[in-house]
Amino acid sequence: MTQAAAGKAIVILGGGTAGWMAACLIAQRWPHAQVTLVESPEIGIVGVGEGSTPQLKHFFDRLGIAEAEWMPACDATYKLGIGFHGWSDRAGHGAYFHPFPTALDSHTAPHFFYNTRARRTGRDVAAHPDRFLLPARLAAAACAPQPDANFPFEVSYGYHFDAHKVGAFLGHHATTKLGVVQLQRTIATAERDASGDIAALLCDDGERIPGDVFLDASGFRSILFEKTLGVPFQSFADTLFNDRAVVLPTPRDEAAPLPSQTRATALTAGWVWDIPLTTRTGNGYVYSSCHLSPDQAEAELRAHLGVGDVGTARHLTMRVGRVAKSWSHNALAIGLAQGFIEPLEATALHIVMATVEAFLDAVDANGFTPAASGPFNDAIAARYDGVRDYIVAHYRLNQRGTDPTGYWAEARALAQLSDPLKALMSAWFTGADMAALVEQMGIGRYYNAISWHCLMAGYGTFPDEHRLAPAGPDIERIDLHKIDDFLDRCALNFRPHLTHLPRHLKSRDTR
């Protein structure tokens, strides 16, 4: 911990998963700082994000919290990636799996890249991503990403979880293990000093909560950043239509295998998530209010789930975009106060963790100075924009040809694309080396070459089959049977996903 952070009073406005995650990271990294989290008992959390990327595993590992401790407490299950269904009408491409790439995929991904390049330049070779990558096989067999003890490779994975329970679990850990002070207060406004910095939070009863550094985790209200500091919000609505969600959990089918993947199914004007927890299945329809009313969306979701009028649905409004700066004056924005990109790839907590850790690194290196905040803001903005581009690509490249004039056709006609996304699409359709371009552009830190290839190949964005020519002598013949054998032998080291995780078992043994 640097001298700049020693003894500082860090005040976090807002609890939920984002606020408590930040409290844990800061209190662990800066043990001599005074960390206080202020949350209102009257204001609930949105709590719809029930999936994560592998970064959440790194977070718990960093805190020294075993899976056998937190997963049962939060109804958590393993997540190998996301299965996409109905995003393409192309023959053989009605579904594909987007995995969290593992070390083992380095053996087969080059063959996948080669065949996709051959197919998009007009050769009739196999190029569906599920044929080449291990996580797709494990997810199809409902296996957990916990191999036998003698298996020498680690497998990358995320989780599904109850967002409310994760927030409560982290709050208990922060207050009992890391010395974070929790205050239940309703904040009316914030006070600024002569320099423009935030000096204190002002409660509705007149109490003043001073601090040196403030984190805004107040959700879409953005009390500190937009209302107090006046930091502008940059909307992504011109390329991401979806601004509503209707949420309706259903009981888990105890007789069915517990899935180890999120399912994302395209519907009339958006998509439905299916997230398996140990106690229930989380379902939600993310849609565009310009194309569906809330009642229409709820009716379509209920029809999709086959539940009729059973259960009470929650309707949520989403504001998609980000603040212009994530670090302004002596304040840091996190969670929904910082920005929101719809939950298609479950990046919300990933961005929270990346933001807080980058902030801590910047302060440790350069203190609370413009020399630290400038590069930090540029890097976080680039991360948001990189994630946005990948999400936009899901819509822009959709192959739902049965929707010639509606929502999906409008998505295919999107023209306001970033230069990096335009370059990637151009490379794909002209037969250029996509993997090399991803590395050259430096965007692999957001989504790597495997992810981009899975998206475009999974949709079947290749020349029509009648235009494909047989592979000639200039095309290397990939031995698919050899790849099948390799992946099948690897998959034998994994067991089916169980419905619970015994608390007394160690993380690696909770299979």
C-alpha positions as CSV (number, residue, x, y, z in Angstrom):
1,M,0.0,0.0,0.0
2,T,1.3,3.4,-1.0
3,Q,1.7,6.4,1.4
4,A,-1.0,8.1,-0.7
5,A,-3.6,5.6,0.5
6,A,-2.5,5.2,4.1
7,G,-5.0,6.4,6.6
8,K,-7.5,7.6,3.9
9,A,-11.2,7.4,4.7
10,I,-12.8,5.5,1.8
11,V,-16.6,5.9,1.6
12,I,-18.7,3.7,-0.7
13,L,-22.2,4.8,-1.4
14,G,-24.4,1.8,-2.1
15,G,-24.2,-1.9,-1.3
16,G,-25.3,-4.7,-3.6
17,T,-22.7,-7.0,-5.2
18,A,-20.8,-4.1,-6.8
19,G,-20.4,-2.1,-3.6
20,W,-19.4,-5.0,-1.4
21,M,-17.0,-6.4,-4.0
22,A,-15.3,-3.0,-4.1
23,A,-15.2,-2.8,-0.3
24,C,-13.5,-6.2,-0.1
25,L,-10.9,-5.4,-2.8
26,I,-10.0,-2.1,-1.2
27,A,-9.9,-3.3,2.4
28,Q,-7.7,-6.2,1.5
29,R,-5.3,-4.1,-0.7
30,W,-5.2,-1.1,1.6
31,P,-5.5,-2.5,5.1
32,H,-4.6,0.8,6.7
33,A,-7.4,2.7,5.0
34,Q,-10.7,3.3,6.7
35,V,-13.4,1.7,4.5
36,T,-17.1,2.6,5.2
37,L,-20.0,1.4,3.1
38,V,-23.3,3.4,3.3
39,E,-26.5,1.8,2.0
40,S,-30.1,2.7,2.4
41,P,-32.5,0.1,3.9
42,E,-35.3,1.5,1.7
43,I,-33.5,1.0,-1.6
44,G,-33.2,-2.5,-3.0
45,I,-30.7,-3.7,-5.6
46,V,-31.5,-4.6,-9.2
47,G,-30.1,-8.1,-8.6
48,V,-30.8,-9.5,-12.1
49,G,-27.2,-10.4,-12.9
50,E,-26.8,-14.0,-12.0
51,G,-24.0,-15.0,-14.2
52,S,-20.3,-14.2,-14.3
53,T,-17.1,-14.5,-16.3
54,P,-14.0,-16.4,-14.9
55,Q,-12.8,-13.2,-13.3
56,L,-15.2,-13.9,-10.4
57,K,-13.2,-17.0,-9.6
58,H,-10.1,-14.9,-9.4
59,F,-11.9,-12.5,-7.1
60,F,-12.8,-15.2,-4.6
61,D,-9.4,-16.8,-4.9
62,R,-7.8,-13.4,-4.1
63,L,-9.9,-13.1,-1.0
64,G,-9.0,-16.6,0.0
65,I,-12.7,-17.8,0.0
66,A,-13.1,-21.4,-1.1
67,E,-15.9,-22.4,-3.5
68,A,-17.1,-24.9,-0.8
69,E,-17.8,-21.9,1.4
70,W,-19.5,-19.4,-0.8
71,M,-21.2,-21.4,-3.5
72,P,-23.6,-23.3,-1.3
73,A,-24.5,-20.1,0.6
74,C,-25.4,-18.4,-2.7
75,D,-27.1,-21.2,-4.6
76,A,-24.3,-21.1,-7.0
77,T,-23.5,-23.4,-9.9
78,Y,-20.7,-23.7,-12.4
79,K,-20.7,-21.9,-15.8
80,L,-18.6,-23.1,-18.8
81,G,-20.0,-20.5,-21.1
82,I,-23.2,-19.5,-23.0
83,G,-25.3,-21.5,-25.4
84,F,-26.9,-19.3,-28.0
85,H,-30.1,-20.5,-29.6
86,G,-32.2,-19.1,-32.4
87,W,-29.9,-16.2,-33.3
88,S,-29.4,-17.7,-36.8
89,D,-31.6,-19.5,-39.3
90,R,-28.7,-20.8,-41.3
91,A,-28.8,-24.6,-41.7
92,G,-26.7,-26.3,-39.0
93,H,-26.3,-23.1,-37.1
94,G,-29.4,-22.8,-35.0
95,A,-27.3,-23.0,-31.9
96,Y,-23.7,-22.6,-30.9
97,F,-21.7,-22.4,-27.7
98,H,-19.5,-19.5,-26.6
99,P,-17.0,-21.0,-24.2
100,F,-14.6,-19.6,-21.7
101,P,-11.4,-20.6,-23.5
102,T,-9.1,-23.0,-21.6
103,A,-5.4,-24.0,-22.0
104,L,-6.6,-27.1,-23.8
105,D,-8.2,-25.2,-26.5
106,S,-4.8,-24.0,-27.7
107,H,-4.4,-27.5,-29.2
108,T,-7.6,-27.3,-31.3
109,A,-8.3,-23.6,-31.8
110,P,-5.7,-23.2,-34.6
111,H,-7.6,-25.9,-36.6
112,F,-10.8,-24.1,-35.9
113,F,-9.3,-20.8,-37.1
114,Y,-7.9,-22.5,-40.2
115,N,-11.2,-24.1,-41.2
116,T,-13.3,-20.9,-40.6
117,R,-10.9,-19.0,-42.9
118,A,-11.1,-21.7,-45.5
119,R,-14.9,-21.7,-45.3
120,R,-15.4,-18.0,-45.5
121,T,-13.2,-18.0,-48.6
122,G,-15.5,-20.5,-50.3
123,R,-14.3,-24.0,-49.3
124,D,-16.6,-26.7,-48.0
125,V,-15.0,-27.6,-44.7
126,A,-16.4,-28.1,-41.2
127,A,-16.2,-24.8,-39.2
128,H,-18.9,-24.9,-36.5
129,P,-17.2,-23.9,-33.2
130,D,-18.7,-26.7,-31.1
131,R,-16.7,-29.3,-33.1
132,F,-13.4,-27.9,-32.0
133,L,-13.5,-26.7,-28.4
134,L,-13.6,-28.7,-25.1
135,P,-16.0,-26.5,-23.1
136,A,-18.8,-27.0,-25.6
137,R,-18.6,-30.8,-25.1
138,L,-18.5,-30.5,-21.3
139,A,-21.5,-28.2,-21.3
140,A,-23.4,-30.4,-23.7
141,A,-22.9,-33.3,-21.2
142,A,-23.8,-31.0,-18.2
143,C,-20.3,-31.6,-16.7
144,A,-18.8,-29.4,-14.0
145,P,-15.4,-27.8,-14.8
146,Q,-13.7,-29.8,-12.0
147,P,-11.5,-32.5,-13.5
148,D,-10.1,-35.6,-11.8
149,A,-7.1,-35.0,-9.6
150,N,-4.7,-36.4,-12.1
151,F,-5.8,-34.2,-14.9
152,P,-2.9,-31.7,-15.6
153,F,-4.8,-28.8,-17.1
154,E,-6.9,-26.1,-15.4
155,V,-10.2,-25.2,-17.0
156,S,-11.5,-21.7,-17.0
157,Y,-15.0,-21.1,-15.8
158,G,-17.5,-18.7,-14.2
159,Y,-20.5,-19.1,-12.0
160,H,-24.3,-18.7,-11.8
161,F,-25.5,-17.3,-8.5
162,D,-28.2,-15.5,-6.5
163,A,-27.1,-11.9,-6.7
164,H,-28.8,-10.9,-3.5
165,K,-27.1,-13.7,-1.6
166,V,-23.7,-12.9,-3.1
167,G,-24.0,-9.3,-2.0
168,A,-25.0,-10.4,1.5
169,F,-22.1,-12.9,1.7
170,L,-19.6,-10.3,0.6
171,G,-21.0,-7.8,3.1
172,H,-20.6,-10.3,6.0
173,H,-17.0,-11.1,4.8
174,A,-16.1,-7.4,4.5
175,T,-17.4,-6.4,7.9
176,T,-16.3,-9.5,9.9
177,K,-13.0,-10.3,8.2
178,L,-11.7,-7.1,6.7
179,G,-12.9,-4.4,9.1
180,V,-15.3,-2.6,6.7
181,V,-17.8,-0.4,8.6
182,Q,-21.4,-0.7,7.4
183,L,-23.8,2.2,7.9
184,Q,-27.6,2.0,7.2
185,R,-28.4,5.6,6.1
186,T,-30.6,7.4,3.5
187,I,-28.4,9.8,1.6
188,A,-30.1,13.1,0.5
189,T,-27.2,14.7,-1.3
190,A,-23.4,15.2,-1.2
191,E,-21.3,18.2,-0.1
192,R,-18.4,19.5,-2.2
193,D,-15.4,21.5,-1.1
194,A,-13.8,24.6,-2.7
195,S,-11.7,22.4,-5.1
196,G,-14.8,20.6,-6.4
197,D,-14.0,17.4,-4.6
198,I,-16.7,15.6,-2.6
199,A,-16.3,16.4,1.0
200,A,-19.1,14.4,2.6
201,L,-22.3,12.5,2.2
202,L,-25.3,14.3,3.7
203,C,-28.0,12.1,5.2
204,D,-31.7,13.0,5.1
205,D,-31.6,13.5,8.9
206,G,-28.8,16.0,8.7
207,E,-25.9,13.6,9.6
208,R,-22.7,14.2,7.7
209,I,-20.4,11.4,6.6
210,P,-17.0,12.8,5.6
211,G,-14.4,11.0,3.5
212,D,-11.2,11.4,1.4
213,V,-12.2,9.1,-1.4
214,F,-15.8,8.2,-2.5
215,L,-17.1,5.4,-4.6
216,D,-20.4,5.8,-6.3
217,A,-22.3,2.4,-6.3
218,S,-25.7,4.1,-6.1
219,G,-27.0,2.3,-9.2
220,F,-28.8,4.1,-12.1
221,R,-29.4,7.1,-9.7
222,S,-25.7,7.9,-10.0
223,I,-26.0,10.3,-7.0
224,L,-22.3,11.3,-6.9
225,F,-21.2,11.2,-10.5
226,E,-24.1,12.6,-12.5
227,K,-26.1,14.5,-9.8
228,T,-23.2,15.9,-7.8
229,L,-20.2,16.0,-10.1
230,G,-22.1,16.5,-13.3
231,V,-20.2,13.8,-15.2
232,P,-22.1,13.3,-18.4
233,F,-23.6,9.9,-19.4
234,Q,-22.8,8.5,-22.9
235,S,-25.6,6.4,-24.2
236,F,-25.1,3.3,-26.3
237,A,-28.8,3.3,-27.4
238,D,-27.9,4.0,-31.0
239,T,-26.4,0.5,-31.4
240,L,-28.0,-1.4,-28.5
241,F,-31.8,-1.3,-28.7
242,N,-32.7,-3.2,-25.6
243,D,-33.8,-1.0,-22.7
244,R,-36.2,-3.2,-20.7
245,A,-36.2,-6.6,-19.0
246,V,-39.0,-8.8,-17.5
247,V,-37.8,-11.3,-15.0
248,L,-39.6,-14.5,-13.9
249,P,-37.9,-17.3,-12.0
250,T,-39.1,-20.8,-12.2
251,P,-38.6,-23.9,-10.0
252,R,-35.7,-26.1,-10.9
253,D,-36.4,-29.5,-12.5
254,E,-34.8,-31.7,-9.9
255,A,-35.1,-34.7,-12.2
256,A,-33.0,-33.0,-15.0
257,P,-29.2,-32.7,-15.0
258,L,-28.0,-29.4,-13.6
259,P,-26.7,-27.4,-16.6
260,S,-23.2,-25.8,-16.5
261,Q,-24.1,-23.1,-19.0
262,T,-26.2,-20.1,-19.4
263,R,-28.7,-20.3,-22.3
264,A,-29.5,-17.2,-24.4
265,T,-32.5,-17.7,-26.7
266,A,-33.6,-15.2,-29.3
267,L,-37.2,-14.1,-29.3
268,T,-39.3,-11.6,-31.1
269,A,-37.6,-8.4,-29.9
270,G,-34.6,-9.5,-27.8
271,W,-33.5,-12.6,-26.0
272,V,-34.2,-14.7,-22.9
273,W,-31.7,-15.8,-20.4
274,D,-31.9,-19.2,-18.7
275,I,-29.6,-19.4,-15.6
276,P,-29.5,-22.6,-13.6
277,L,-29.1,-22.2,-9.8
278,T,-29.3,-25.0,-7.2
279,T,-32.7,-23.8,-6.0
280,R,-34.4,-22.3,-9.1
281,T,-33.9,-21.3,-12.7
282,G,-33.5,-17.6,-13.4
283,N,-35.3,-16.4,-16.5
284,G,-35.5,-12.9,-18.0
285,Y,-36.5,-11.4,-21.3
286,V,-34.2,-8.5,-22.4
287,Y,-36.1,-6.5,-25.0
288,S,-36.6,-3.2,-26.8
289,S,-39.5,-1.1,-25.6
290,C,-39.7,0.4,-29.2
291,H,-40.8,-3.0,-30.4
292,L,-42.7,-4.5,-27.5
293,S,-44.8,-3.2,-24.6
294,P,-44.2,-4.6,-21.1
295,D,-47.4,-6.7,-21.3
296,Q,-46.4,-8.1,-24.7
297,A,-42.9,-9.0,-23.4
298,E,-44.3,-10.7,-20.3
299,A,-46.8,-12.7,-22.4
300,E,-44.0,-13.8,-24.7
301,L,-41.8,-14.8,-21.9
302,R,-44.5,-16.8,-20.2
303,A,-45.3,-18.5,-23.4
304,H,-41.7,-19.3,-23.9
305,L,-41.4,-20.8,-20.4
306,G,-44.8,-22.5,-20.6
307,V,-45.9,-21.2,-17.2
308,G,-49.2,-19.5,-18.1
309,D,-50.2,-17.1,-15.3
310,V,-48.1,-18.8,-12.6
311,G,-45.6,-16.5,-10.7
312,T,-45.1,-12.8,-10.4
313,A,-42.9,-11.1,-13.0
314,R,-40.6,-8.1,-12.3
315,H,-40.3,-5.4,-14.9
316,L,-37.0,-3.5,-15.1
317,T,-35.8,-0.4,-17.0
318,M,-32.2,-0.4,-18.3
319,R,-30.1,2.5,-19.3
320,V,-27.3,1.3,-21.6
321,G,-24.1,3.3,-21.8
322,R,-21.4,4.6,-19.5
323,V,-20.2,7.8,-17.8
324,A,-17.7,9.8,-19.7
325,K,-15.1,9.4,-16.9
326,S,-15.1,6.6,-14.3
327,W,-12.7,8.6,-12.0
328,S,-13.6,12.3,-11.5
329,H,-12.1,14.5,-8.7
330,N,-11.8,12.2,-5.7
331,A,-14.6,9.8,-6.7
332,L,-14.8,6.5,-8.6
333,A,-17.9,5.2,-10.3
334,I,-18.7,1.5,-10.2
335,G,-21.6,-0.8,-11.0
336,L,-24.7,0.7,-12.5
337,A,-23.6,4.2,-11.5
338,Q,-20.6,3.7,-13.8
339,G,-22.4,2.2,-16.7
340,F,-24.4,-0.8,-18.0
341,I,-24.1,-3.0,-21.0
342,E,-27.0,-5.4,-21.3
343,P,-26.4,-8.7,-19.6
344,L,-25.8,-10.8,-22.8
345,E,-22.2,-11.8,-21.9
346,A,-22.5,-11.3,-18.1
347,T,-19.7,-8.7,-17.9
348,A,-21.1,-6.4,-15.1
349,L,-19.1,-7.8,-12.2
350,H,-16.0,-8.3,-14.5
351,I,-16.0,-4.6,-15.2
352,V,-16.5,-3.8,-11.5
353,M,-13.5,-5.9,-10.6
354,A,-11.4,-4.5,-13.4
355,T,-12.3,-0.9,-12.5
356,V,-11.5,-1.2,-8.8
357,E,-8.2,-3.1,-9.4
358,A,-7.1,-0.6,-12.1
359,F,-7.9,2.3,-9.7
360,L,-5.9,0.7,-6.9
361,D,-3.0,0.1,-9.3
362,A,-3.1,3.7,-10.5
363,V,-3.1,5.2,-7.1
364,D,-0.3,2.9,-5.9
365,A,1.8,3.9,-8.8
366,N,1.0,7.7,-9.0
367,G,-1.2,8.7,-6.1
368,F,-4.4,10.6,-6.4
369,T,-3.2,12.7,-9.3
370,P,-4.2,13.6,-12.8
371,A,-1.2,11.5,-13.9
372,A,-3.0,8.5,-12.5
373,S,-6.6,9.4,-13.4
374,G,-6.1,10.3,-17.1
375,P,-4.6,7.0,-18.3
376,F,-7.0,5.1,-16.0
377,N,-10.1,6.8,-17.5
378,D,-8.9,6.1,-21.0
379,A,-8.3,2.4,-20.2
380,I,-11.7,1.9,-18.6
381,A,-13.5,3.7,-21.4
382,A,-11.7,1.5,-23.9
383,R,-12.8,-1.6,-21.9
384,Y,-16.4,-0.5,-21.9
385,D,-16.3,0.2,-25.6
386,G,-14.6,-3.1,-26.4
387,V,-17.3,-5.0,-24.6
388,R,-20.0,-2.9,-26.3
389,D,-18.5,-3.8,-29.7
390,Y,-18.7,-7.5,-29.0
391,I,-22.3,-7.2,-27.8
392,V,-23.3,-5.1,-30.8
393,A,-21.8,-7.8,-33.1
394,H,-24.3,-10.3,-31.8
395,Y,-27.1,-8.1,-33.1
396,R,-25.5,-6.7,-36.2
397,L,-24.4,-10.2,-37.5
398,N,-27.6,-12.1,-36.5
399,Q,-28.8,-14.4,-39.2
400,R,-32.5,-14.5,-38.4
401,G,-33.7,-14.2,-42.0
402,T,-37.3,-15.1,-41.1
403,D,-37.6,-11.6,-39.6
404,P,-37.3,-9.5,-42.8
405,T,-38.6,-6.2,-41.4
406,G,-38.8,-6.2,-37.6
407,Y,-36.4,-6.0,-34.7
408,W,-33.8,-8.4,-36.0
409,A,-33.7,-6.8,-39.5
410,E,-33.2,-3.4,-37.9
411,A,-30.3,-4.8,-35.9
412,R,-28.7,-6.2,-39.1
413,A,-29.0,-2.8,-40.6
414,L,-27.1,-1.0,-37.9
415,A,-24.7,1.5,-39.4
416,Q,-23.3,3.4,-36.4
417,L,-20.5,0.9,-35.8
418,S,-17.1,1.7,-34.2
419,D,-14.0,1.5,-36.4
420,P,-12.6,-1.6,-34.6
421,L,-15.9,-3.5,-35.2
422,K,-15.9,-2.4,-38.8
423,A,-12.3,-3.6,-39.2
424,L,-13.1,-7.0,-37.7
425,M,-16.2,-7.5,-39.9
426,S,-14.2,-6.5,-42.9
427,A,-11.5,-9.0,-42.0
428,W,-14.0,-11.8,-41.6
429,F,-15.8,-11.2,-44.9
430,T,-12.7,-10.7,-46.9
431,G,-10.9,-13.8,-45.6
432,A,-8.2,-12.0,-43.7
433,D,-6.4,-13.4,-40.6
434,M,-8.9,-12.6,-37.8
435,A,-6.6,-13.9,-35.0
436,A,-3.7,-11.7,-36.2
437,L,-6.0,-8.6,-36.4
438,V,-7.4,-9.2,-32.9
439,E,-3.8,-9.3,-31.6
440,Q,-2.7,-6.3,-33.7
441,M,-5.6,-4.1,-32.5
442,G,-5.0,-5.1,-28.8
443,I,-8.6,-6.0,-28.2
444,G,-8.0,-9.5,-27.1
445,R,-8.0,-8.3,-23.5
446,Y,-11.8,-7.8,-23.8
447,Y,-12.7,-10.7,-26.1
448,N,-10.0,-12.9,-27.7
449,A,-9.8,-14.5,-31.1
450,I,-11.6,-17.6,-30.0
451,S,-14.6,-15.5,-28.9
452,W,-14.8,-13.6,-32.2
453,H,-14.5,-16.7,-34.2
454,C,-17.2,-18.5,-32.2
455,L,-19.6,-15.6,-32.7
456,M,-19.2,-15.3,-36.4
457,A,-18.8,-19.0,-37.2
458,G,-21.5,-20.0,-34.8
459,Y,-24.0,-17.8,-36.7
460,G,-22.9,-19.5,-40.0
461,T,-21.8,-16.2,-41.5
462,F,-20.2,-18.0,-44.5
463,P,-21.0,-18.1,-48.2
464,D,-24.2,-19.9,-49.0
465,E,-23.6,-23.7,-49.3
466,H,-24.3,-23.8,-53.0
467,R,-21.4,-21.4,-53.5
468,L,-18.9,-23.5,-51.6
469,A,-16.3,-25.5,-53.5
470,P,-14.7,-28.8,-52.3
471,A,-11.4,-28.3,-50.5
472,G,-8.6,-28.7,-53.0
473,P,-5.0,-29.7,-52.6
474,D,-4.2,-26.1,-51.5
475,I,-6.3,-26.6,-48.3
476,E,-4.9,-28.6,-45.4
477,R,-7.2,-31.5,-44.5
478,I,-7.9,-31.2,-40.7
479,D,-8.4,-34.7,-39.2
480,L,-11.8,-34.1,-37.5
481,H,-11.8,-37.7,-36.1
482,K,-8.5,-37.0,-34.4
483,I,-9.9,-33.8,-32.8
484,D,-13.0,-35.7,-31.7
485,D,-10.9,-38.4,-30.1
486,F,-8.7,-35.8,-28.3
487,L,-11.7,-33.9,-27.0
488,D,-13.6,-37.1,-26.0
489,R,-10.5,-38.4,-24.0
490,C,-10.2,-35.0,-22.2
491,A,-14.0,-35.0,-21.4
492,L,-13.7,-38.4,-19.7
493,N,-11.8,-36.6,-16.8
494,F,-14.9,-34.5,-15.9
495,R,-18.0,-35.6,-14.0
496,P,-21.6,-34.5,-14.1
497,H,-22.6,-31.2,-12.4
498,L,-24.1,-31.9,-9.0
499,T,-27.0,-30.1,-7.5
500,H,-25.1,-29.0,-4.4
501,L,-21.6,-28.4,-3.1
502,P,-20.8,-30.0,0.3
503,R,-19.4,-27.3,2.6
504,H,-16.7,-29.6,4.0
505,L,-15.0,-30.3,0.7
506,K,-12.2,-28.3,-0.7
507,S,-12.7,-26.2,-3.8
508,R,-11.0,-28.6,-6.3
509,D,-12.8,-31.6,-4.8
510,T,-16.4,-30.2,-5.1
511,R,-17.4,-32.2,-8.1
